[in-house]
Amino acid sequence: MSERWARAALRAYRYAGAAAYPLIGPYVAWRASRGKEDRVRRRERYGVAGRRVRKGR
């Protein structure tokens, strides 16, 4: 894969993610209303952990 092709693919992926981001919240809420998602863990979809991470050993 050439560098130019790779940059174009990554740019398209980034724009697709940015375009889909506003739709994720309502979609997850709809799934939670149907019992398909755990409401308590909904924020994990956005990268917010429910618990603090313990320090390494």
C-alpha positions, 0 to 999 in steps of 0.5 A: 500500500502506498503512503498516499493511499494509506493517508487517504484511507486514514482520512476517510476513516477519521471523517466517517468516525466524526460523522457517525459520532453524533449518532452513537448516543441515540443508538446506544440509548435505543438499544438500552431501552430494548434491553440490549445494553447494560445502562450502568455500563453505557459510558464505557462506550465512550471510553469512560471507565466505571472503576479506577484502574489499580496501579501496576505491581 
